[in-house]
Amino acid sequence: MADSDKTNIDVRAFKSEQNAVNKENVSLTISTIDPLNEQPPVSDPIPQEDNSPPHQDTPEENDNGEDNDNNKLVSIYGNYRQSKLSTTWFEQVEYIIFHNELKSCLRNNKTVLRECKENKRLLDLKYDDLNNLVNNVQTSVIFVSTLSGFLQATRIQFAIPDTITSILSITISTYISLILSISKYYKLDELKERIQALREKYSDLHNRLDYRMDVLGPWSAKSLWIHQDPKKRLLEWAKVMQDLTHEYDEIIETKQGLVTEFENIMDTKSRNQYHIKNRELNYTNRQKLYEWDVKESKLEQTIGGAARRPSSIVLQHEELDNWDTGSMD
């Protein structure tokens, strides 16, 4: 009986100890999983394969792309969609302003260019005559000087009397002195250099005017105003017109100086003389051109059906006109 009681007491003691141990474990477990500011560790998820369909632009994204394109077009061409289609393109106020300014600018350029070309043409004719005169004088001096030396060197071989040799030498020396004195008196060399310098200045002015015509040439096409924003187009033209106006003032001042020099060199008598000569040369040239046109026409009829090779030489009449505004729209 005593042994059974002792056994029961031991069992009770063991259970109490076991319960105490379990309580400690429970408290430890709770303390580890009850954080104050930290979350319990979470394991990384396993990556899964994405089988979703590819991304497609939504209608909103398409609208944004179209808006960007429209903004780019507006920045380049302006609000061309807002132009009134009820009126014709060439009845707009902006086009009328542009057309009048362009027409005036072209007329001014052609007037100055025509006058400068006529003056330069007269200068070319006078320079050609003066150059021939100076060349003849210089050539004659060289020729008689060489002849005088030749006679002096061969008077013994040809048995030329000393009297004749002396007379020829004196004659040649007198001619050389006389012709050079006359040339110096009329200042032929100086006049020739002045005319040449003036011709170069006129050539520079011609190039400036031709450049202005090249700038205005593309604007002569009326089709540039079709389906375009008239205000933006007029602003672009205003920048060009402002530069041309400023340059035109400089051209007028340059032309004034050139005309002054031209009138100092070419008096009224010389201008009339070379005007007549210019018309004679034009008449002769037109006759020759007509004769060659007839010959070329007959040649074209003769080889009309034959295969032709392209010519490697471009003739003058085959060149394109420089901004023939009359043939534009």
C-alpha positions as CSV (number, residue, x, y, z in Angstrom):
1,M,0.0,0.0,0.0
2,A,2.8,2.3,0.9
3,D,4.6,1.5,-2.4
4,S,1.5,2.4,-4.5
5,D,1.1,5.6,-2.7
6,K,4.7,6.5,-3.4
7,T,4.3,5.6,-7.0
8,N,1.3,7.9,-7.4
9,I,3.2,10.7,-5.7
10,D,6.0,10.2,-8.3
11,V,3.7,10.2,-11.2
12,R,2.0,13.4,-10.0
13,A,5.4,15.1,-9.6
14,F,6.5,14.1,-13.1
15,K,3.3,15.4,-14.6
16,S,3.7,18.7,-12.8
17,E,7.3,19.0,-14.0
18,Q,6.1,18.2,-17.6
19,N,3.4,20.9,-17.4
20,A,5.9,23.4,-16.2
21,V,8.3,22.6,-19.1
22,N,5.4,22.9,-21.6
23,K,4.5,26.3,-20.2
24,E,8.0,27.6,-20.6
25,N,8.1,26.4,-24.2
26,V,4.8,28.0,-24.9
27,S,6.0,31.3,-23.5
28,L,9.2,31.2,-25.5
29,T,7.3,30.4,-28.6
30,I,5.0,33.3,-28.1
31,S,7.8,35.7,-27.3
32,T,9.5,34.9,-30.7
33,I,6.4,35.3,-32.8
34,D,5.0,38.4,-31.1
35,P,7.2,41.2,-32.5
36,L,6.8,44.9,-31.7
37,N,8.1,46.6,-34.9
38,E,9.1,43.7,-37.0
39,Q,7.1,41.3,-39.1
40,P,7.7,37.5,-39.1
41,P,10.1,36.3,-41.9
42,V,8.3,35.5,-45.1
43,S,9.8,33.2,-47.6
44,D,10.2,34.4,-51.3
45,P,7.5,33.3,-53.6
46,I,8.3,30.9,-56.3
47,P,8.5,32.6,-59.7
48,Q,5.8,31.5,-62.1
49,E,5.7,31.7,-65.9
50,D,3.8,34.7,-67.3
51,N,1.4,33.5,-70.0
52,S,-0.5,36.8,-70.3
53,P,-0.9,38.2,-73.9
54,P,1.5,41.0,-75.0
55,H,0.6,44.6,-74.2
56,Q,-1.4,46.4,-76.8
57,D,-1.9,50.2,-77.2
58,T,-5.2,51.4,-75.8
59,P,-7.3,53.9,-77.6
60,E,-6.1,56.6,-75.2
61,E,-2.5,55.9,-76.0
62,N,-3.2,56.0,-79.8
63,D,-4.9,59.4,-79.3
64,N,-1.8,60.7,-77.5
65,G,0.4,59.6,-80.4
66,E,-1.8,61.3,-82.9
67,D,-1.8,64.4,-80.8
68,N,2.0,64.4,-80.8
69,D,2.1,64.0,-84.6
70,N,-0.4,66.8,-85.0
71,N,1.6,69.1,-82.7
72,K,4.7,68.4,-84.8
73,L,2.8,69.2,-88.0
74,V,1.4,72.4,-86.5
75,S,4.9,73.5,-85.4
76,I,6.1,73.1,-89.0
77,Y,3.1,74.0,-91.1
78,G,0.9,75.9,-88.7
79,N,-2.8,75.3,-88.2
80,Y,-3.5,74.4,-91.8
81,R,-6.7,72.4,-90.9
82,Q,-8.3,75.6,-89.5
83,S,-8.1,77.4,-92.9
84,K,-11.4,78.2,-94.5
85,L,-12.2,75.9,-97.3
86,S,-15.1,78.1,-98.4
87,T,-12.8,80.6,-100.0
88,T,-10.1,80.0,-102.6
89,W,-6.5,79.9,-101.4
90,F,-5.5,82.9,-103.4
91,E,-8.2,85.2,-102.2
92,Q,-6.9,85.3,-98.6
93,V,-5.6,88.5,-97.2
94,E,-2.2,87.0,-96.3
95,Y,-1.7,85.7,-99.9
96,I,-2.6,89.1,-101.4
97,I,-0.1,90.8,-99.1
98,F,2.6,88.3,-100.0
99,H,1.8,88.4,-103.8
100,N,2.1,92.2,-103.9
101,E,5.4,92.2,-102.0
102,L,6.8,89.5,-104.1
103,K,5.8,91.2,-107.4
104,S,7.3,94.5,-106.2
105,C,10.6,92.8,-105.2
106,L,10.9,91.0,-108.5
107,R,10.2,94.1,-110.5
108,N,12.8,96.1,-108.5
109,N,15.4,93.4,-109.0
110,K,14.8,93.1,-112.7
111,T,14.9,96.9,-113.2
112,V,18.3,97.2,-111.4
113,L,19.6,94.1,-113.1
114,R,18.6,95.2,-116.6
115,E,20.2,98.6,-116.2
116,C,23.4,97.1,-114.8
117,K,23.7,94.6,-117.6
118,E,23.2,97.3,-120.2
119,N,26.0,99.4,-118.6
120,K,28.3,96.4,-118.4
121,R,27.6,95.5,-122.0
122,L,28.8,99.0,-123.1
123,L,31.8,98.7,-120.9
124,D,32.7,95.4,-122.4
125,L,32.6,96.8,-125.9
126,K,34.7,99.8,-124.9
127,Y,37.1,97.6,-123.1
128,D,37.4,95.4,-126.1
129,D,38.3,98.3,-128.4
130,L,40.7,99.8,-125.9
131,N,42.4,96.5,-125.2
132,N,42.9,95.9,-129.0
133,L,44.3,99.4,-129.3
134,V,46.8,98.9,-126.4
135,N,47.7,95.5,-127.7
136,N,48.4,96.9,-131.2
137,V,50.6,99.7,-129.8
138,Q,52.6,97.3,-127.6
139,T,52.9,94.7,-130.4
140,S,54.1,97.4,-132.9
141,V,56.7,98.6,-130.5
142,I,58.0,95.1,-130.0
143,F,58.0,94.4,-133.7
144,V,59.9,97.6,-134.7
145,S,62.4,97.2,-131.8
146,T,63.2,93.7,-133.0
147,L,63.5,94.8,-136.6
148,S,65.9,97.6,-135.5
149,G,68.1,95.0,-133.7
150,F,68.0,92.7,-136.6
151,L,69.2,95.4,-139.1
152,Q,71.9,96.4,-136.8
153,A,73.1,92.8,-136.5
154,T,73.0,91.9,-140.2
155,R,74.1,95.1,-141.9
156,I,77.5,93.6,-142.8
157,Q,76.0,90.3,-144.1
158,F,73.5,92.1,-146.2
159,A,75.9,94.9,-147.2
160,I,73.5,97.6,-146.0
161,P,75.1,101.0,-146.2
162,D,75.6,102.7,-142.9
163,T,73.5,105.7,-144.0
164,I,70.4,103.5,-144.6
165,T,71.0,101.7,-141.3
166,S,71.3,104.9,-139.4
167,I,68.1,106.4,-141.0
168,L,66.1,103.2,-140.2
169,S,67.3,103.2,-136.7
170,I,66.4,106.8,-136.1
171,T,63.0,106.3,-137.8
172,I,62.3,103.3,-135.5
173,S,63.4,105.1,-132.4
174,T,61.2,108.1,-133.3
175,Y,58.2,105.9,-133.9
176,I,58.6,104.1,-130.6
177,S,59.0,107.4,-128.7
178,L,56.0,108.9,-130.5
179,I,53.6,106.0,-130.1
180,L,54.5,105.5,-126.4
181,S,54.1,109.2,-125.8
182,I,50.7,109.3,-127.4
183,S,49.6,106.3,-125.4
184,K,50.8,107.9,-122.2
185,Y,49.1,111.2,-123.1
186,Y,45.7,109.5,-123.5
187,K,46.3,107.4,-120.4
188,L,45.2,104.3,-122.3
189,D,46.6,101.9,-119.8
190,E,45.0,103.7,-116.8
191,L,41.7,103.9,-118.6
192,K,41.9,100.2,-119.4
193,E,42.5,99.3,-115.8
194,R,39.6,101.6,-114.6
195,I,37.2,99.9,-117.0
196,Q,38.4,96.5,-116.0
197,A,37.9,97.3,-112.3
198,L,34.4,98.7,-113.0
199,R,33.5,95.6,-115.0
200,E,34.4,93.4,-112.0
201,K,32.3,95.6,-109.7
202,Y,29.3,95.2,-112.0
203,S,29.9,91.4,-112.1
204,D,29.8,91.3,-108.3
205,L,26.6,93.3,-108.3
206,H,25.1,91.0,-110.9
207,N,25.9,88.0,-108.7
208,R,24.2,89.6,-105.8
209,L,21.1,90.3,-107.8
210,D,21.1,86.7,-109.3
211,Y,21.3,85.4,-105.7
212,R,18.2,87.5,-104.8
213,M,16.4,86.0,-107.8
214,D,17.3,82.5,-106.6
215,V,15.9,83.3,-103.2
216,L,12.7,84.6,-104.7
217,G,12.4,81.9,-107.3
218,P,10.9,79.1,-105.1
219,W,8.3,81.6,-103.7
220,S,6.9,82.2,-107.1
221,A,5.1,78.8,-107.0
222,K,1.5,79.4,-106.0
223,S,1.1,75.8,-105.0
224,L,3.0,76.5,-101.8
225,W,-0.1,78.2,-100.4
226,I,-2.5,75.3,-101.0
227,H,-3.5,73.5,-97.7
228,Q,-1.1,75.7,-95.7
229,D,-1.6,77.9,-92.7
230,P,-1.6,81.4,-94.3
231,K,-0.4,83.2,-91.2
232,K,2.5,80.9,-90.7
233,R,3.4,81.2,-94.4
234,L,3.2,85.0,-94.2
235,L,5.5,85.1,-91.2
236,E,8.1,83.0,-93.0
237,W,7.8,85.3,-96.0
238,A,8.1,88.4,-93.7
239,K,11.6,87.2,-92.5
240,V,12.8,86.7,-96.1
241,M,11.3,90.1,-97.1
242,Q,13.0,91.8,-94.2
243,D,16.4,90.5,-95.2
244,L,15.9,91.3,-98.8
245,T,14.8,94.9,-98.0
246,H,17.9,95.5,-95.9
247,E,20.1,94.1,-98.7
248,Y,18.2,96.1,-101.3
249,D,19.2,99.4,-99.6
250,E,22.9,98.3,-99.8
251,I,22.5,97.4,-103.5
252,I,21.0,100.8,-104.3
253,E,24.0,102.5,-102.6
254,T,26.4,100.3,-104.5
255,K,24.6,100.9,-107.8
256,Q,24.8,104.7,-107.2
257,G,28.6,104.5,-106.9
258,L,28.9,102.3,-110.0
259,V,26.7,104.5,-112.1
260,T,28.8,107.6,-111.1
261,E,32.0,105.8,-112.2
262,F,30.3,104.7,-115.4
263,E,29.2,108.2,-116.4
264,N,32.7,109.5,-115.7
265,I,34.2,106.9,-118.1
266,M,31.4,106.8,-120.7
267,D,30.2,110.2,-121.9
268,T,27.1,110.7,-124.0
269,K,28.9,110.4,-127.3
270,S,30.6,107.1,-126.3
271,R,27.3,105.7,-125.0
272,N,25.5,106.4,-128.3
273,Q,28.4,105.0,-130.3
274,Y,28.5,101.8,-128.4
275,H,24.7,101.5,-128.3
276,I,24.7,101.4,-132.1
277,K,27.6,99.0,-132.2
278,N,25.8,96.8,-129.7
279,R,22.7,96.7,-131.9
280,E,24.8,95.8,-134.9
281,L,26.4,93.0,-133.1
282,N,23.0,91.7,-131.9
283,Y,21.7,91.8,-135.4
284,T,24.7,89.8,-136.8
285,N,24.4,87.3,-133.9
286,R,20.7,86.8,-134.5
287,Q,21.4,86.1,-138.2
288,K,24.0,83.6,-137.4
289,L,21.8,81.9,-134.7
290,Y,19.0,81.7,-137.2
291,E,21.2,80.0,-139.8
292,W,22.4,77.5,-137.2
293,D,18.8,76.8,-136.1
294,V,17.9,76.0,-139.7
295,K,20.8,73.7,-140.0
296,E,20.0,71.9,-136.7
297,S,16.3,71.6,-137.8
298,K,17.4,69.9,-141.1
299,L,19.7,67.6,-139.1
300,E,17.0,66.6,-136.7
301,Q,14.7,65.7,-139.7
302,T,17.5,63.7,-141.3
303,I,18.2,61.6,-138.2
304,G,14.7,61.6,-136.8
305,G,14.3,57.8,-136.7
306,A,17.8,56.9,-135.8
307,A,18.9,56.0,-132.3
308,R,20.9,58.8,-130.8
309,R,23.5,58.7,-128.1
310,P,23.3,61.4,-125.4
311,S,25.8,64.2,-126.1
312,S,28.5,64.8,-123.5
313,I,28.6,68.5,-124.3
314,V,25.7,70.7,-123.2
315,L,25.1,73.5,-125.6
316,Q,24.0,76.9,-124.5
317,H,20.5,76.6,-125.8
318,E,20.0,73.4,-123.8
319,E,20.6,75.0,-120.5
320,L,17.6,75.6,-118.2
321,D,16.4,79.1,-117.7
322,N,17.2,80.7,-114.3
323,W,13.9,80.8,-112.5
324,D,11.6,81.4,-115.5
325,T,8.8,82.8,-113.4
326,G,6.5,83.1,-116.4
327,S,6.2,79.4,-116.7
328,M,5.4,78.8,-113.0
329,D,2.0,78.3,-111.6
